[in-house]
Amino acid sequence: MPTEGVNCTIITLSTTATDNATAVNSSELQRQTALYDALVEAGKDVGRTRRENSVTEFMHDTPEKVQRAMDLFSCAARLDPTRATAWMWRGVMLSEIPQEDRALHNFWHALRLDPEDAFNYYYPILYLCVRQSACCVCA
């Protein structure tokens, strides 16, 4: 079990195959959507902090926080691999480790799934800028 209370092996999207398409019970789909959203929020909550000026920041600043959040985002991505949010946050966590190739793969996957979401551009660009400036400092 990757994190307390979350067992990714039992989280599956329930579908019924028909001749033309896969039919999903509406209430089950709503439940799965709510679970996906809860997993993503739980992953962000692992590192959520509040400053004195009431600005919320996400500080996944220890290997334990990064791994716990990564587990939650991975569960969400397995639950519904067609939604971009979990993939984008997986990229953020992988950039913290750093695992550059895997981070960029997750960022790119999120962007392909949802090219309309500005955050799917913001985080990869931020990551690449930080990486580039770190390389320039070393040179």
C-alpha positions in Angstrom: 0.0 0.0 0.0 1.7 3.2 -1.1 0.1 5.6 1.4 -2.2 5.3 4.3 -5.8 4.6 3.3 -5.0 4.3 -0.4 -4.8 1.0 -2.1 -4.3 1.6 -5.8 -4.8 -2.0 -6.8 -8.5 -1.9 -5.9 -9.1 1.5 -7.7 -10.4 0.7 -11.1 -12.8 2.4 -13.5 -15.9 0.2 -13.7 -17.1 -0.2 -17.3 -19.4 -2.4 -19.2 -18.5 -3.3 -22.8 -21.2 -3.0 -25.5 -21.0 -3.5 -29.2 -20.4 0.1 -30.0 -18.8 1.6 -26.9 -18.0 1.3 -23.2 -21.0 2.2 -21.1 -20.2 3.7 -17.7 -22.9 4.0 -15.0 -23.3 7.7 -14.3 -23.2 7.5 -10.6 -20.1 5.3 -10.7 -18.4 7.8 -13.0 -19.2 10.6 -10.6 -17.8 8.5 -7.8 -14.6 7.8 -9.8 -14.3 11.5 -10.7 -14.6 12.5 -7.1 -12.0 9.9 -6.0 -9.6 11.2 -8.7 -10.0 14.8 -7.6 -9.6 13.7 -3.9 -6.3 11.8 -4.7 -4.9 14.8 -6.6 -5.9 17.2 -3.7 -4.4 14.8 -1.2 -1.1 14.7 -3.2 -1.0 18.5 -3.2 -1.9 18.7 0.5 1.2 16.6 1.4 3.3 19.7 0.7 0.7 22.5 1.2 1.9 25.3 3.6 0.6 28.7 4.4 2.8 31.8 4.8 2.1 34.7 7.1 0.6 36.7 4.1 -2.0 33.9 3.6 -0.3 32.8 0.3 -0.6 29.0 -0.2 2.6 27.3 -1.4 3.3 23.7 -2.2 6.6 22.7 -0.6 7.2 19.0 -1.3 10.6 19.6 0.3 11.6 16.2 1.7 12.0 12.8 -0.1 9.2 11.4 2.1 6.8 14.2 1.0 7.7 13.8 -2.6 7.3 10.0 -2.5 3.9 10.2 -0.7 2.6 12.8 -3.1 4.0 10.8 -6.1 2.1 7.7 -4.8 -1.2 9.7 -4.6 -0.7 11.2 -8.1 0.2 7.8 -9.5 -3.0 6.3 -8.1 -5.0 9.2 -9.7 -3.3 8.7 -13.0 -4.1 4.9 -12.9 -7.7 5.6 -12.0 -8.2 7.9 -15.0 -5.2 8.1 -17.4 -7.1 10.4 -19.7 -7.1 13.4 -17.2 -4.0 15.6 -17.3 -3.8 17.0 -13.8 -2.3 13.9 -12.1 0.3 13.6 -15.0 1.3 17.2 -14.6 1.7 16.9 -10.8 3.7 13.6 -11.3 6.0 15.7 -13.5 6.4 18.3 -10.8 7.3 15.6 -8.2 9.7 13.8 -10.6 11.4 17.2 -11.2 12.0 17.5 -7.5 13.8 14.1 -7.2 15.3 14.9 -10.0 14.4 12.4 -12.7 14.5 14.7 -15.7 13.5 12.3 -18.4 10.5 10.9 -16.5 9.5 14.5 -15.4 9.5 15.7 -19.0 7.6 12.6 -20.2 4.9 13.3 -17.6 4.7 17.0 -18.4 4.5 16.2 -22.2 1.8 13.6 -21.5 -0.3 16.1 -19.5 0.1 18.7 -22.3 -1.1 16.3 -24.9 -4.1 15.3 -22.8 -5.1 18.9 -22.1 -3.4 21.5 -24.3 -6.0 24.2 -23.1 -4.8 24.1 -19.4 -2.2 26.9 -18.8 -0.6 25.0 -16.0 0.4 22.2 -18.4 2.7 24.9 -20.0 3.7 26.8 -16.8 5.2 23.9 -14.8 7.4 22.4 -17.6 8.6 25.9 -18.6 9.4 26.8 -15.0 11.2 23.4 -14.6 13.2 24.0 -17.7 14.1 27.5 -16.7 15.2 26.4 -13.3 17.2 23.6 -14.8 18.8 25.9 -17.4 19.7 28.6 -14.7 21.3 25.9 -12.5 23.3 24.7 -15.5 24.4 28.3 -16.2 25.6 28.8 -12.6 27.7 25.7 -12.8 29.3 26.6 -16.1 
